[in-house]
Amino acid sequence: MLLVLGSVYSWSLFNSPLAAKYELDLNVIAFTFGIMTLFIAIGSSSSGFLKLKLGMQNVVALSAVCVGAGLLLAAFAPNLIVLYLSAGLLLGFGDGLGYMLVLTNCVKFFPKSKGLISALCIGAYGLGSLLFKSIDSYILANFNLESALLTWGVICAVVVTLGSILIYDAMQQASVVSANNSKREYDLHSAIRTLPYWLLSVMFFVDCMVGLYVIGVASNLGTVLLNMSAMEAATAVSVVAIANILGRLIMGMLSDKLPRIRLITFDQCLSLIAMVMFVVMPLTPMMFFAAIALIAFSFGGTLTIYPSIISDFFGIKNLAKNYGLLYLGFGLGSLCGYIFAYAFGSYELTFIMMGVCLVVAIVASLMVRLPAELKSGHRELVRTHKIRTPEEAAAAAAAALIQADAKLSPELAAKTAATITVDSAAVTAAVTAASATAASAATADNAAAANDAATATDAATAQAATAPADAEAANAEQATAPATQEAKTETATAVAAQSENASEKDEQATAEAATADKTAPTSEPSKA
């Protein structure tokens, strides 16, 4: 499904044929892609709410209807307004519905590998433009514009309809703290009240404005700036597709190993370098392809990282809604890119303005911090608190286990865990026990216990420096334990012996009393 849904990024191939058909300026036709991306964002933002009302399969089926109908209507659009409504509004809205639901559903299935799964899904989405570029180019060259749009629409409608039959909603795994890497789940209302959400929104808006504008006019840039032929300029679409896929795969895999927010900063710097190449350096074909490759690579990388970073910051349970609202920046950014280009009337001024916006986005990325109430996962714990040894890790796990089971305060749990003598077996046992406790808490929907365990883990780490001295005291206590136990055993034996003697005396007294009772009746008649 993602392959055919991602085919919308090959739309720039149709700009020139449509401009010739309607006898309009190329920029006016290219604005269709801006409208399309706006409604992709609106569809993505609406997907979470529609899924609650209609169900996963029905919403994906609605996506198939919108995409197919949009392309079929665009093939026979009599004027520009109908083209905007069909290829812009209808196609874009349907594409956004299907894309967001499939992406977030896959991430929920594999919460421990969010970066890799996002990379594969968004990579497939980006690969669609490369695949359909070849199909559409062949049909345009050998048939006509209408045939290309009709074929494209039928393929999309059939594939997405089949997908709607096979897809099912992922199991809710948001309560598993270790998988979610967050201490609490933010609903949309709570997320938008935090500063990081708005900083991420500004960054996403700028990244999309730059990336979508350059991708949308890639082939036109070669024609206008370097006087390339239509065939040579079409190579830019292939370069964009390949670089975009590489960015999604490489940055997605790195996001599971490195701080995601810093990877976004890196991608923004790559886009800024490309803007400098367009404005300052002498533009040659090699320089042109290198610049658009940098932008496509960084754009693909940032799109891959954002779903994971939103789930890191605000939880995975409400990912479709939280990321869906932020995804409005996708459409607004694309639309603003075309508006600025039309207002400035020059590619050079447009690129200068985008370079300034990228500087603002880089500064915003350096300001982003986790919300105060969130706790990160194991990698952030290692990076922040410098846990380097198995002993410290086991102490943290033991503290979480102690607090979850005994309901101790974080401080007391940390002190108790710090006195544990740690060896390799203890490390394994503590980690296994802590994992079992977290799993049982998730099964019972015991969010309070899981939160307490996460808090205790942080407290145990803070007490890690005192662990060696406390461990020595525990060792000394364990060394005297056998003698103490032996003394207790001897005392217990003596008490048992005394109890046994007392029992024998009681039995003897009972026997004598019984004998006396038997003798008494016999003596009374003799006296009579």
C-alpha positions as CSV (number, residue, x, y, z in Angstrom):
1,M,0.0,0.0,0.0
2,L,2.7,2.4,0.9
3,L,4.4,1.9,-2.5
4,V,1.3,3.1,-4.4
5,L,0.5,5.8,-1.9
6,G,4.0,7.2,-2.2
7,S,3.6,7.5,-6.0
8,V,2.1,11.0,-5.6
9,Y,5.7,12.3,-5.3
10,S,6.2,11.7,-9.1
11,W,3.5,14.4,-9.8
12,S,6.1,16.8,-11.2
13,L,6.2,14.6,-14.4
14,F,2.7,15.8,-15.2
15,N,3.3,19.5,-14.8
16,S,4.5,20.2,-18.3
17,P,1.9,18.1,-20.1
18,L,-0.9,19.7,-18.0
19,A,0.5,23.2,-18.6
20,A,0.4,22.5,-22.3
21,K,-3.1,21.0,-22.1
22,Y,-4.6,24.0,-20.3
23,E,-2.2,26.6,-21.8
24,L,-1.3,28.0,-18.4
25,D,1.9,29.0,-16.7
26,L,4.0,26.1,-15.2
27,N,3.9,27.5,-11.7
28,V,0.1,27.6,-11.7
29,I,0.0,23.9,-12.6
30,A,2.8,23.1,-10.1
31,F,0.6,24.6,-7.4
32,T,-1.6,21.5,-7.7
33,F,1.2,19.6,-5.8
34,G,1.1,22.2,-3.1
35,I,-2.7,21.7,-2.6
36,M,-2.1,18.0,-2.7
37,T,0.4,18.0,0.1
38,L,-1.8,20.3,2.2
39,F,-4.6,17.8,2.0
40,I,-2.2,14.9,2.6
41,A,-1.5,16.6,5.9
42,I,-5.2,17.2,6.6
43,G,-6.0,13.6,5.8
44,S,-3.2,12.4,8.1
45,S,-4.4,14.6,10.9
46,S,-8.0,13.3,10.5
47,S,-7.0,9.6,10.3
48,G,-6.8,9.0,14.0
49,F,-10.3,10.5,14.7
50,L,-11.8,8.7,11.7
51,K,-10.4,5.4,12.9
52,L,-12.1,5.7,16.2
53,K,-15.4,6.3,14.4
54,L,-15.2,3.9,11.5
55,G,-12.5,1.4,12.2
56,M,-9.1,0.7,10.6
57,Q,-10.3,-1.2,7.6
58,N,-13.1,1.2,6.7
59,V,-10.8,4.2,6.8
60,V,-8.2,2.5,4.6
61,A,-11.0,1.6,2.1
62,L,-12.1,5.2,2.1
63,S,-8.5,6.1,1.3
64,A,-8.6,3.8,-1.8
65,V,-11.8,5.4,-3.0
66,C,-10.5,8.9,-2.7
67,V,-7.1,8.2,-4.3
68,G,-8.7,6.3,-7.3
69,A,-11.5,8.8,-7.8
70,G,-9.0,11.8,-7.6
71,L,-6.8,10.4,-10.3
72,L,-9.7,9.4,-12.5
73,L,-11.3,12.8,-12.3
74,A,-8.0,14.5,-12.9
75,A,-7.6,12.6,-16.2
76,F,-10.8,14.3,-17.5
77,A,-10.7,17.6,-15.6
78,P,-12.1,20.3,-18.0
79,N,-10.4,23.2,-16.2
80,L,-7.9,24.2,-13.5
81,I,-10.4,24.4,-10.7
82,V,-11.5,20.7,-11.2
83,L,-7.8,19.7,-11.4
84,Y,-7.2,21.4,-8.1
85,L,-10.2,19.7,-6.5
86,S,-9.5,16.2,-7.9
87,A,-5.7,15.9,-7.9
88,G,-5.2,18.4,-5.1
89,L,-8.0,17.9,-2.6
90,L,-9.4,14.4,-3.2
91,L,-6.1,12.6,-4.1
92,G,-4.2,14.3,-1.3
93,F,-6.8,13.6,1.4
94,G,-7.1,10.0,0.5
95,D,-3.3,9.5,0.4
96,G,-2.9,11.1,3.8
97,L,-5.5,8.8,5.4
98,G,-3.9,5.7,4.2
99,Y,-0.3,6.8,4.8
100,M,-0.8,7.8,8.4
101,L,-2.8,4.8,9.5
102,V,-0.4,2.2,7.9
103,L,2.7,4.0,9.3
104,T,1.4,4.4,12.9
105,N,-0.1,0.9,12.9
106,C,3.3,-0.7,12.0
107,V,5.1,1.3,14.7
108,K,2.6,0.0,17.3
109,F,3.4,-3.5,16.2
110,F,7.1,-3.1,16.9
111,P,7.5,-0.5,19.6
112,K,11.1,-1.6,20.5
113,S,12.3,-0.9,16.9
114,K,10.4,2.3,16.1
115,G,13.3,3.8,14.1
116,L,13.8,0.8,11.9
117,I,10.1,0.2,11.3
118,S,9.5,3.9,10.4
119,A,12.5,3.7,8.0
120,L,11.1,0.7,6.2
121,C,7.6,2.1,6.0
122,I,8.5,5.6,4.9
123,G,11.2,4.1,2.7
124,A,8.6,2.1,0.9
125,Y,6.5,5.3,0.6
126,G,9.4,7.1,-1.0
127,L,10.2,4.2,-3.3
128,G,6.7,4.6,-4.9
129,S,7.8,7.7,-6.7
130,L,10.7,5.9,-8.3
131,L,8.6,3.0,-9.4
132,F,5.7,5.0,-10.8
133,K,8.2,7.5,-12.4
134,S,9.1,4.7,-14.8
135,I,5.5,3.6,-15.4
136,D,4.1,7.1,-15.9
137,S,7.1,8.1,-18.1
138,Y,6.5,5.1,-20.4
139,I,2.8,5.8,-20.7
140,L,3.3,9.5,-21.3
141,A,5.8,8.8,-24.0
142,N,3.8,6.0,-25.8
143,F,0.2,7.0,-25.1
144,N,-1.2,10.2,-23.7
145,L,-1.8,12.2,-20.5
146,E,-5.3,10.8,-19.8
147,S,-4.1,7.1,-20.2
148,A,-1.3,7.7,-17.7
149,L,-3.6,9.2,-15.1
150,L,-6.2,6.5,-15.6
151,T,-3.7,3.6,-15.3
152,W,-2.2,5.2,-12.2
153,G,-5.6,5.6,-10.6
154,V,-6.7,2.0,-11.3
155,I,-3.5,0.6,-9.8
156,C,-3.8,2.7,-6.7
157,A,-7.4,1.9,-6.1
158,V,-7.0,-1.9,-6.5
159,V,-3.9,-2.2,-4.3
160,V,-5.2,0.0,-1.5
161,T,-8.6,-1.8,-1.5
162,L,-6.8,-5.2,-1.2
163,G,-4.8,-3.7,1.7
164,S,-7.9,-2.6,3.5
165,I,-9.2,-6.1,3.5
166,L,-5.9,-7.6,4.9
167,I,-5.0,-4.9,7.5
168,Y,-6.0,-5.1,11.1
169,D,-5.4,-2.8,14.1
170,A,-2.3,-3.3,16.2
171,M,-2.5,-4.5,19.7
172,Q,-2.4,-1.7,22.3
173,Q,1.1,-1.9,23.8
174,A,1.4,1.6,25.2
175,S,1.3,0.4,28.8
176,V,4.6,-1.4,28.5
177,V,7.0,1.1,29.9
178,S,10.2,-0.5,28.6
179,A,8.9,-0.5,25.1
180,N,7.5,3.0,25.2
181,N,10.4,4.7,26.8
182,S,8.2,7.2,28.5
183,K,6.8,7.6,31.9
184,R,3.3,8.8,30.9
185,E,1.1,9.0,27.8
186,Y,0.2,12.4,26.6
187,D,-3.1,12.9,24.8
188,L,-3.4,15.6,22.2
189,H,-4.7,18.2,24.7
190,S,-1.7,17.6,27.0
191,A,0.9,17.5,24.3
192,I,0.0,20.8,22.7
193,R,0.4,22.5,26.1
194,T,4.2,21.7,26.2
195,L,6.9,23.8,24.6
196,P,8.7,20.8,22.9
197,Y,5.6,20.1,20.8
198,W,5.6,23.6,19.3
199,L,9.3,23.6,18.8
200,L,9.0,20.3,16.9
201,S,6.1,21.7,14.9
202,V,8.2,24.7,13.8
203,M,11.0,22.4,12.8
204,F,8.7,20.1,10.9
205,F,7.1,23.0,9.1
206,V,10.4,24.3,7.9
207,D,11.8,20.9,6.9
208,C,8.7,20.1,4.9
209,M,8.6,23.6,3.2
210,V,12.2,23.2,2.0
211,G,12.0,19.5,1.1
212,L,8.6,19.4,-0.6
213,Y,9.3,22.6,-2.7
214,V,12.6,21.3,-4.1
215,I,11.2,17.8,-4.7
216,G,8.1,19.2,-6.4
217,V,10.0,21.4,-8.9
218,A,13.2,19.2,-9.2
219,S,12.8,18.5,-12.9
220,N,11.7,22.1,-13.6
221,L,14.8,23.5,-11.8
222,G,17.1,21.6,-14.2
223,T,15.2,23.0,-17.2
224,V,15.2,26.6,-16.0
225,L,18.5,26.9,-14.2
226,L,20.7,24.7,-16.5
227,N,18.7,24.6,-19.7
228,M,18.5,20.8,-19.5
229,S,16.4,18.8,-21.9
230,A,13.2,17.2,-20.6
231,M,14.8,13.8,-20.5
232,E,17.9,15.1,-18.6
233,A,15.8,17.0,-16.2
234,A,13.7,13.9,-15.5
235,T,16.8,12.3,-14.1
236,A,16.4,14.7,-11.2
237,V,13.3,12.7,-10.2
238,S,15.3,9.5,-10.0
239,V,18.0,11.3,-8.0
240,V,15.4,12.6,-5.6
241,A,13.8,9.2,-5.2
242,I,17.1,7.3,-4.6
243,A,18.4,9.9,-2.1
244,N,15.1,10.1,-0.4
245,I,15.0,6.3,0.2
246,L,18.6,6.3,1.4
247,G,17.8,9.1,3.8
248,R,14.8,7.2,5.2
249,L,16.6,3.9,5.7
250,I,20.0,5.2,7.0
251,M,18.6,7.9,9.3
252,G,15.9,5.5,10.5
253,M,18.3,2.8,11.5
254,L,20.6,5.4,13.2
255,S,17.7,6.8,15.2
256,D,17.6,3.6,17.2
257,K,21.2,4.1,18.2
258,L,21.8,7.9,18.4
259,P,19.8,10.8,19.9
260,R,17.0,11.4,17.4
261,I,16.8,15.2,17.9
262,R,20.5,15.5,17.0
263,L,19.9,13.5,13.8
264,I,17.2,16.0,12.9
265,T,19.7,18.9,13.5
266,F,22.2,17.1,11.2
267,D,19.6,16.7,8.4
268,Q,18.7,20.4,8.7
269,C,22.4,21.3,8.3
270,L,22.5,19.2,5.1
271,S,19.6,21.2,3.7
272,L,21.2,24.5,4.6
273,I,24.4,23.4,2.7
274,A,22.2,22.7,-0.3
275,M,20.7,26.1,-0.2
276,V,24.2,27.7,-0.1
277,M,25.1,25.6,-3.1
278,F,22.1,26.9,-5.1
279,V,22.7,30.5,-4.1
280,V,26.5,31.0,-3.8
281,M,28.3,28.4,-5.8
282,P,28.5,28.2,-9.6
283,L,25.8,25.7,-10.6
284,T,26.9,22.8,-12.8
285,P,24.9,19.7,-13.6
286,M,26.9,17.8,-11.0
287,M,26.4,20.5,-8.4
288,F,22.7,20.6,-9.2
289,F,22.2,16.9,-8.7
290,A,24.3,16.9,-5.5
291,A,22.2,19.8,-4.0
292,I,18.9,18.2,-4.7
293,A,20.3,14.8,-3.4
294,L,21.2,16.5,-0.1
295,I,17.8,18.0,0.3
296,A,16.0,14.7,-0.6
297,F,18.3,12.7,1.7
298,S,17.7,15.1,4.7
299,F,13.9,15.4,4.0
300,G,13.5,11.6,3.9
301,G,15.6,11.3,7.1
302,T,13.6,13.8,9.0
303,L,10.2,12.3,7.9
304,T,11.5,8.9,9.2
305,I,12.6,10.3,12.6
306,Y,9.6,12.4,13.5
307,P,7.1,9.6,14.3
308,S,9.7,8.0,16.6
309,I,10.6,11.2,18.4
310,I,6.9,12.1,18.9
311,S,6.3,8.7,20.5
312,D,9.4,9.2,22.6
313,F,8.3,12.6,23.9
314,F,4.5,12.0,24.2
315,G,3.9,8.2,24.2
316,I,2.8,5.7,21.6
317,K,-0.8,5.3,22.6
318,N,-2.0,8.6,21.0
319,L,0.7,8.7,18.2
320,A,-1.8,8.9,15.4
321,K,-3.4,12.1,16.9
322,N,-0.2,13.7,18.2
323,Y,1.8,13.1,15.1
324,G,-1.3,13.8,12.9
325,L,-1.7,17.3,14.2
326,L,2.0,18.1,13.8
327,Y,1.8,16.6,10.3
328,L,-0.3,19.6,9.3
329,G,3.1,21.3,8.9
330,F,3.6,19.0,5.9
331,G,0.8,20.6,3.9
332,L,1.3,24.1,5.2
333,G,5.0,24.0,4.6
334,S,4.5,22.8,1.0
335,L,1.9,25.4,0.4
336,C,4.0,28.2,1.8
337,G,7.0,27.1,-0.3
338,Y,5.0,27.7,-3.5
339,I,3.5,30.9,-2.2
340,F,6.9,32.3,-1.4
341,A,8.3,31.2,-4.8
342,Y,5.4,32.9,-6.5
343,A,5.7,36.1,-4.4
344,F,9.5,36.4,-4.9
345,G,9.4,35.4,-8.6
346,S,12.9,34.1,-8.4
347,Y,14.5,30.8,-7.4
348,E,17.5,32.6,-5.9
349,L,15.4,34.7,-3.5
350,T,13.3,31.7,-2.6
351,F,16.3,29.7,-1.7
352,I,17.7,32.6,0.4
353,M,14.5,32.8,2.4
354,M,14.5,29.1,2.9
355,G,18.0,29.2,4.2
356,V,17.1,31.7,6.8
357,C,14.2,29.5,7.9
358,L,16.5,26.6,8.2
359,V,18.7,28.5,10.5
360,V,15.7,29.2,12.7
361,A,14.8,25.5,12.7
362,I,18.3,24.5,13.7
363,V,18.2,26.8,16.7
364,A,14.8,25.4,17.6
365,S,16.2,21.8,17.5
366,L,19.0,22.8,19.9
367,M,16.4,24.1,22.3
368,V,14.2,21.0,22.4
369,R,14.2,19.2,25.7
370,L,12.1,16.3,27.0
371,P,8.9,17.3,28.9
372,A,9.6,17.5,32.6
373,E,7.2,14.6,33.4
374,L,8.8,12.2,30.9
375,K,11.5,9.7,31.5
376,S,13.5,8.2,28.7
377,G,14.3,4.6,28.1
378,H,17.4,2.6,28.8
379,R,19.7,4.4,26.3
380,E,18.8,7.8,27.7
381,L,19.4,6.4,31.3
382,V,22.8,5.2,30.4
383,R,23.7,8.5,28.6
384,T,22.3,10.7,31.4
385,H,23.3,8.9,34.6
386,K,26.5,7.3,33.3
387,I,25.7,3.7,34.3
388,R,28.7,1.8,33.0
389,T,28.9,-1.4,35.2
390,P,26.7,-4.5,35.5
391,E,26.6,-3.8,39.3
392,E,25.1,-0.4,38.9
393,A,22.6,-1.7,36.3
394,A,21.6,-4.5,38.6
395,A,21.2,-2.2,41.5
396,A,18.8,0.0,39.5
397,A,16.8,-3.0,38.4
398,A,16.6,-4.3,41.9
399,A,15.4,-1.0,43.2
400,A,12.6,-1.0,40.6
401,L,11.7,-4.5,41.6
402,I,11.7,-3.7,45.4
403,Q,9.6,-0.6,45.0
404,A,7.1,-2.2,42.7
405,D,6.6,-5.3,45.0
406,A,6.9,-3.7,48.4
407,K,5.5,-0.2,47.6
408,L,8.5,1.4,49.1
409,S,9.5,5.0,48.6
410,P,12.1,5.6,45.8
411,E,14.7,6.6,48.3
412,L,14.3,3.6,50.6
413,A,14.1,1.3,47.6
414,A,17.4,2.7,46.2
415,K,19.1,2.2,49.6
416,T,17.9,-1.3,49.9
417,A,19.0,-2.2,46.4
418,A,22.4,-0.6,46.9
419,T,23.1,-3.1,49.8
420,I,22.7,-6.1,47.5
421,T,25.9,-8.0,46.8
422,V,26.1,-8.2,43.0
423,D,27.6,-10.9,40.9
424,S,26.8,-12.1,37.4
425,A,24.0,-14.3,38.6
426,A,22.5,-11.5,40.6
427,V,22.6,-9.2,37.6
428,T,20.7,-11.7,35.5
429,A,18.2,-12.5,38.3
430,A,17.6,-8.8,39.1
431,V,17.1,-7.8,35.4
432,T,14.8,-10.9,34.8
433,A,12.8,-10.2,37.9
434,A,12.4,-6.5,37.0
435,S,11.3,-7.4,33.5
436,A,8.7,-9.9,34.9
437,T,7.3,-7.2,37.2
438,A,7.0,-4.7,34.4
439,A,5.3,-7.3,32.2
440,S,2.8,-8.3,34.9
441,A,2.1,-4.6,35.6
442,A,1.4,-4.1,31.9
443,T,-0.9,-7.1,31.7
444,A,-3.0,-5.9,34.7
445,D,-2.9,-2.3,33.3
446,N,-1.1,-1.4,36.5
447,A,0.3,1.9,35.3
448,A,1.0,3.1,38.8
449,A,3.3,0.2,39.6
450,A,5.1,0.7,36.3
451,N,5.6,4.4,37.0
452,D,6.8,3.7,40.5
453,A,9.3,1.2,39.1
454,A,10.6,3.8,36.6
455,T,11.0,6.4,39.4
456,A,12.8,3.9,41.6
457,T,15.2,3.1,38.7
458,D,16.3,6.7,38.5
459,A,16.7,7.0,42.3
460,A,18.8,3.8,42.4
461,T,21.1,5.3,39.8
462,A,21.5,8.4,41.8
463,Q,22.6,6.2,44.8
464,A,25.0,4.2,42.7
465,A,28.0,6.0,44.0
466,T,27.4,4.7,47.6
467,A,26.8,1.2,46.5
468,P,30.4,-0.1,47.0
469,A,30.5,0.8,50.8
470,D,27.1,-0.5,51.4
471,A,27.9,-3.7,49.5
472,E,31.0,-4.3,51.8
473,A,28.7,-3.9,54.8
474,A,26.3,-6.4,53.3
475,N,29.2,-8.8,52.7
476,A,30.3,-8.5,56.3
477,E,26.8,-9.1,57.5
478,Q,26.6,-12.2,55.2
479,A,29.9,-13.4,56.6
480,T,28.5,-13.5,60.2
481,A,25.2,-14.9,59.1
482,P,26.3,-18.6,59.3
483,A,27.4,-18.3,63.0
484,T,24.3,-16.4,63.9
485,Q,22.2,-19.0,62.2
486,E,24.1,-21.8,64.0
487,A,23.5,-20.1,67.4
488,K,19.8,-19.7,66.6
489,T,19.7,-23.4,65.6
490,E,21.2,-24.5,69.0
491,T,18.8,-22.3,70.9
492,A,15.9,-23.7,69.0
493,T,17.2,-27.3,69.8
494,A,17.4,-26.6,73.5
495,V,14.0,-25.1,73.6
496,A,12.7,-28.1,71.8
497,A,14.4,-30.5,74.3
498,Q,12.9,-28.6,77.2
499,S,9.5,-28.7,75.6
500,E,9.9,-32.5,75.1
501,N,10.8,-33.0,78.8
502,A,7.8,-30.9,79.9
503,S,5.6,-33.1,77.7
504,E,7.0,-36.3,79.3
505,K,6.3,-34.9,82.8
506,D,2.7,-34.0,81.7
507,E,2.2,-37.5,80.4
508,Q,3.5,-39.1,83.7
509,A,1.2,-36.8,85.8
510,T,-1.7,-37.8,83.6
511,A,-1.0,-41.5,84.1
512,E,-0.8,-41.2,87.9
513,A,-4.1,-39.3,88.0
514,A,-5.7,-42.0,85.9
515,T,-4.4,-44.7,88.3
516,A,-5.7,-42.8,91.3
517,D,-9.2,-42.6,89.7
518,K,-9.3,-46.4,89.1
519,T,-8.3,-47.1,92.8
520,A,-10.8,-44.7,94.3
521,P,-14.1,-46.6,93.4
522,T,-12.7,-50.0,94.7
523,S,-11.9,-48.6,98.2
524,E,-15.3,-47.1,98.9
525,P,-17.3,-50.3,99.0
526,S,-14.8,-52.0,101.4
527,K,-15.4,-49.2,103.9
528,A,-19.1,-49.7,103.7
